[in-house]
């Protein structure tokens, strides 16, 4: 059975549209912006034989934002990539420990990224670095890395507190992975 990417709605809740998480909403907006920038560049190149190559800076920055948003959504819906061939063979106690270890390493990694991306952003601000194509302050692009890394760590912690234990052996996710 395939799990939906949107949270389940109780039967009593009359909803015309499924609710979307903040990650899904922001991802849609960011993807739309990337499409508009790219399409605008294609139109400009077609009609004027000139390219707005400088807009690539915005597209790259938005792709980084999209990566962090996608990672956050993957953890929120427990759809992140994992190799659990050996973990599934462990006894339940060790499986729970492996799950907590995975959480701790992942949260530490993104906290590490937040710290060093924050230092990078501060240095770019302090030394007034500008982007090569547009000449705008470089920190405009990198400020989102520490912000979104901290948000991702918070999402990991919130998700972890909600779950508190690994999924049962016979859940749909485990059955789907076993069939692969």
Residue pairs with C-beta under 8 A, 6 or more apart in sequence:
1 172
1 175
1 176
2 172
2 176
3 77
3 79
3 172
3 173
5 24
5 73
5 77
5 79
6 18
6 19
6 20
6 21
6 24
7 18
7 19
7 21
9 15
9 18
9 19
20 28
21 73
21 76
23 69
23 70
23 72
23 73
23 76
23 155
24 73
26 65
26 69
27 66
27 69
27 70
27 73
30 62
30 65
30 66
30 69
31 66
33 58
33 62
34 59
34 62
34 63
34 66
37 55
37 58
37 59
37 62
38 59
40 52
40 55
41 51
41 52
41 53
41 55
44 50
44 51
44 52
45 51
45 52
53 133
54 133
54 134
56 133
57 131
57 132
57 133
57 134
57 136
57 141
60 141
61 140
61 141
61 144
64 141
64 144
64 145
65 144
65 148
68 144
68 145
68 148
68 149
68 151
68 152
69 148
71 80
71 152
72 148
72 151
72 152
72 155
73 79
74 80
74 81
75 106
75 152
75 155
75 156
75 159
76 155
76 159
78 159
78 163
78 167
78 173
82 102
84 177
87 95
87 98
87 99
88 95
88 169
88 174
88 178
90 98
92 166
95 166
96 165
96 166
99 165
99 166
103 156
103 160
106 156
107 153
107 156
107 157
110 149
110 152
110 153
110 156
111 149
111 150
111 153
113 145
113 146
113 149
114 145
114 146
114 149
114 150
114 153
115 146
117 142
117 145
117 146
117 149
118 146
120 142
120 145
121 139
121 142
121 143
121 145
121 146
122 139
123 129
124 137
124 138
124 139
124 142
125 137
125 139
128 137
129 137
129 138
129 139
130 136
130 137
130 138
131 137
131 138
131 140
131 141
167 173
167 174
168 174
